[in-house]
Amino acid sequence: MAYVITSPCQDEKAAECVEVCPVECIEQGADQYYINGDICIDCGACVSACPVDAIFHEEEVPDDEVGSIAKAREFFG
């Protein structure tokens, strides 16, 4: 997995990240958006587009948001 969308997205769900993704790897879930790590090309376009700074590279996810990694993996099953 490359980038992970964390909990601030749950309140925002603005979708700017979806619009800028060149490989269409971001999908809408019931509570937030999720990035498919199998499709993501690590371009980082989504990071700068996110208005609530909810997107981090997997290795840089804040400690209090590490559950978001498992949540994204589960979403894409």
SEMIKOL-890753 format. One record per residue: residue in three letters; x, y, z of N, C-alpha, C in turn. Coordinates in nm, 3 decimals. Atoms other than C-alpha are relative to their C-alpha. Layout:
N
ALA X Y Z X Y Z X Y Z
...
//
This chain:
77
MET 0.084 -0.117 0.000 0.000 0.000 0.000 0.089 0.124 0.000
ALA -0.081 -0.119 0.013 0.130 0.340 -0.089 -0.050 0.112 0.091
TYR 0.057 -0.108 -0.080 -0.091 0.617 0.048 -0.124 -0.050 0.071
VAL 0.113 0.041 -0.083 -0.358 0.588 0.316 -0.081 0.126 0.035
ILE 0.089 -0.109 -0.040 -0.658 0.811 0.382 -0.043 -0.027 0.144
THR 0.026 0.016 -0.143 -0.711 0.867 0.754 -0.134 0.065 0.041
SER 0.131 -0.039 -0.052 -1.005 0.966 0.975 -0.049 0.142 -0.029
PRO 0.056 -0.132 0.033 -1.025 1.341 0.895 -0.088 -0.001 -0.125
CYS 0.083 0.012 0.121 -1.176 1.231 0.563 -0.145 -0.030 0.036
GLN 0.135 0.041 -0.037 -1.479 1.094 0.748 -0.093 0.120 0.016
ASP 0.082 -0.119 -0.018 -1.603 1.443 0.827 -0.008 0.086 -0.126
GLU -0.011 -0.087 0.117 -1.506 1.598 0.494 -0.053 -0.064 -0.128
LYS 0.035 0.070 0.125 -1.535 1.351 0.203 -0.015 0.098 -0.118
ALA 0.007 -0.105 0.101 -1.458 1.639 -0.035 0.023 -0.051 -0.142
ALA -0.023 0.066 0.129 -1.339 1.414 -0.322 0.100 0.069 -0.092
GLU -0.104 -0.060 0.085 -1.066 1.644 -0.452 0.106 -0.102 -0.037
CYS -0.101 0.103 0.026 -0.833 1.346 -0.423 -0.042 -0.089 -0.117
VAL 0.051 0.085 0.109 -1.053 1.143 -0.658 0.022 0.070 -0.133
GLU -0.010 -0.078 0.123 -1.048 1.420 -0.917 0.142 0.008 -0.054
VAL -0.138 -0.017 0.046 -0.667 1.446 -0.930 0.074 -0.132 -0.021
CYS -0.071 0.129 0.012 -0.577 1.075 -0.920 0.009 -0.044 -0.146
PRO -0.016 0.035 0.141 -0.430 0.980 -1.259 -0.030 -0.147 -0.032
VAL 0.025 0.142 0.025 -0.494 0.606 -1.215 -0.131 -0.049 0.062
GLU 0.132 0.030 -0.055 -0.838 0.620 -1.048 0.004 -0.112 0.104
CYS -0.015 0.103 -0.103 -0.729 0.420 -0.743 -0.075 0.035 0.128
ILE 0.070 -0.042 -0.121 -0.946 0.608 -0.491 -0.149 -0.030 -0.016
GLU 0.141 0.039 0.004 -1.290 0.468 -0.413 -0.073 0.051 0.123
GLN 0.081 -0.049 -0.110 -1.572 0.597 -0.198 -0.058 -0.117 0.078
GLY 0.061 0.096 -0.090 -1.669 0.386 0.100 -0.118 0.064 0.070
ALA 0.116 -0.052 -0.072 -1.966 0.429 0.331 0.035 0.119 0.089
ASP -0.037 -0.103 -0.096 -1.773 0.649 0.571 0.109 0.095 -0.047
GLN -0.110 -0.083 0.049 -1.475 0.787 0.376 0.049 -0.055 -0.133
TYR -0.063 0.050 0.122 -1.260 0.746 0.065 0.116 -0.090 0.039
TYR -0.109 0.095 -0.022 -1.001 0.470 0.035 0.088 -0.008 -0.125
ILE -0.095 0.014 0.110 -0.688 0.429 -0.178 0.035 -0.147 -0.017
ASN -0.036 0.138 0.032 -0.631 0.095 -0.349 0.151 -0.004 -0.023
GLY -0.145 0.005 0.007 -0.263 0.029 -0.284 0.054 -0.085 -0.113
ASP -0.044 0.082 0.113 -0.247 -0.227 -0.565 0.001 0.079 -0.129
ILE 0.009 -0.082 0.121 -0.330 0.042 -0.820 0.080 0.129 0.012
CYS -0.069 -0.127 -0.025 -0.169 0.351 -0.662 0.143 -0.004 -0.055
ILE -0.135 -0.009 0.058 0.148 0.466 -0.841 0.092 0.092 0.082
ASP -0.081 -0.082 -0.090 0.281 0.675 -0.548 0.031 0.139 -0.056
CYS -0.029 -0.132 0.057 0.251 1.003 -0.738 -0.017 0.112 0.101
GLY 0.021 -0.100 -0.103 0.127 1.196 -0.434 -0.095 0.113 -0.036
ALA 0.092 -0.107 0.040 -0.122 1.409 -0.625 -0.114 0.017 0.100
CYS 0.111 -0.004 -0.095 -0.391 1.321 -0.374 0.036 0.074 0.129
VAL -0.045 -0.061 -0.126 -0.186 1.445 -0.079 -0.020 0.152 -0.005
SER 0.010 -0.146 0.009 -0.170 1.805 -0.196 -0.143 0.046 -0.028
ALA 0.138 -0.037 0.031 -0.534 1.801 -0.310 -0.094 -0.009 0.120
CYS 0.088 0.024 -0.114 -0.678 1.692 0.026 -0.013 0.126 0.086
PRO 0.018 -0.124 -0.077 -0.832 1.993 0.204 0.013 -0.017 0.152
VAL -0.009 0.022 -0.145 -0.810 1.829 0.550 0.126 -0.078 0.040
ASP -0.127 0.067 -0.027 -0.461 1.674 0.527 -0.020 -0.139 0.059
ALA 0.034 0.134 -0.049 -0.601 1.322 0.570 0.081 -0.110 -0.067
ILE -0.069 0.102 0.078 -0.366 1.143 0.328 0.149 0.001 0.033
PHE -0.141 0.018 -0.036 -0.027 1.006 0.429 0.056 -0.122 -0.071
HIS -0.065 0.121 0.047 0.223 0.766 0.285 -0.008 -0.101 0.114
GLU 0.019 0.104 -0.101 0.177 0.435 0.468 0.106 0.005 0.110
GLU -0.109 -0.003 -0.097 0.515 0.471 0.639 -0.001 0.126 0.087
GLU 0.004 -0.127 -0.074 0.427 0.821 0.764 -0.134 0.026 0.068
VAL 0.129 -0.016 -0.066 0.077 0.762 0.902 0.024 0.027 0.149
PRO -0.018 -0.029 -0.143 0.056 0.922 1.249 -0.041 -0.119 0.087
ASP 0.025 0.113 -0.090 0.056 0.678 1.540 -0.148 -0.017 0.035
ASP 0.141 0.009 -0.037 -0.303 0.762 1.632 -0.092 -0.033 -0.117
GLU 0.078 0.031 0.119 -0.416 0.681 1.276 0.040 -0.134 -0.065
VAL -0.048 0.125 0.063 -0.241 0.346 1.211 -0.113 -0.098 -0.028
GLY 0.116 0.084 0.028 -0.580 0.173 1.226 -0.056 0.021 -0.139
SER 0.046 -0.031 0.135 -0.654 0.340 0.893 0.062 -0.091 -0.104
ILE -0.068 0.091 0.093 -0.403 0.110 0.723 -0.078 -0.131 -0.010
ALA 0.076 0.125 -0.001 -0.591 -0.204 0.828 -0.139 0.020 -0.057
LYS 0.134 -0.031 0.050 -0.922 -0.039 0.749 -0.002 0.005 -0.153
ALA -0.009 -0.008 0.146 -0.812 0.032 0.390 0.022 -0.139 -0.059
ARG -0.024 0.136 0.048 -0.680 -0.322 0.345 -0.128 -0.082 0.005
GLU 0.126 0.073 -0.015 -1.008 -0.460 0.472 -0.102 0.044 -0.105
PHE 0.093 -0.053 0.100 -1.207 -0.233 0.238 0.021 -0.065 -0.136
PHE -0.030 0.057 0.131 -1.029 -0.372 -0.067 0.012 -0.152 0.005
GLY 0.002 0.142 -0.024 -1.028 -0.723 0.084 0.088 -0.081 -0.083
//
